[in-house]
Amino acid sequence: MKIGILGTGHIGKTLARTLGAAGHDVKVANSRSPETIETDVLELGARPVTATDAVENVDVVILSVPLNRLPEIAPLITKLSAETVVIDTSNYYPFRDGKIEAIEAGQVESEWVARQLGRPIVKAWNAIGSDSFARKGTPPGTPGRIAIPVAADREVDRKVGMSLVEDTGFDAVDAGMLADSWRQQPGAPGYCTDLIREELQAALTAAERSRLPKRRDLAVQAMQERIGDTTTNPDADYAVRLSRALYM
């Protein structure tokens, strides 16, 4: 498939590498310029381009940027055809994104994103830690293969998202409609807990929406106390232990 990725942070970098290695035609852009994209992002086949070029003549656009930057990207997305699949990997963290009143009032994060972009989206790769994503992908059928939830309102979009998740080394779990994607948001039992398919399906069912914000904020506080800042991502072992202790 022809894929454009906006964002070269922790998740965007791994997406560019794994999807390129899987044989997809991958273009990737950051917020600065193609020349500033690090070589390790590109070494498995992805090509550096501008943000405008990244969304041209592609089957799929993947947004891997902080949630508060999505309204800035909306003008690029509005130019896409209705058939182009748009996948969002973001999560809402008030300490980083500022308080978004609609989400604070109860709107599902993914539905807020879809409204900002003015089109249907897929939510995927948001519920795995960046270190786990970079290091723990395995071939299909591997015992203990970690699963990732995929939510979308359009069935065709969900199928594409699930297929690409499989290509990045993880089992894809159908998480239903965007209205239910709160079950894969920060604070939920299936968020950053590195579960296998059956475990993740049970975790999505067991999620209690009212408990998510407090659990999310407790995890942020614990990570700040351990690491000392809000920008360094924790290693997978610590992040998974913490998420399982707080969310499950």
Buried (B, 14 or more C-beta within 10 A) or exposed (E): BBBBBBBBBBBBBBBBBBBBBBEBBBBBBBBEEBEEBEEEBBEBBBBBBBBEBBBBEBBBBBBBBBBBBBEEBBEBBEEBEEEBBBBBBBBBBBEEBEEBEEBEEEBBBBBBBBEBBEBBBBBBBBBBBBBBBBEBBEEEEEEEBBBBBBBBBBEEBBBBBBEBBBBBBBBBBBBBBBEBBBBBBBBBBBBBBBBBBEBBBEBBEEBEBEBBBEBBBBBBEBBEEEBEEEEEBBEBEBBBEBBBEBBB
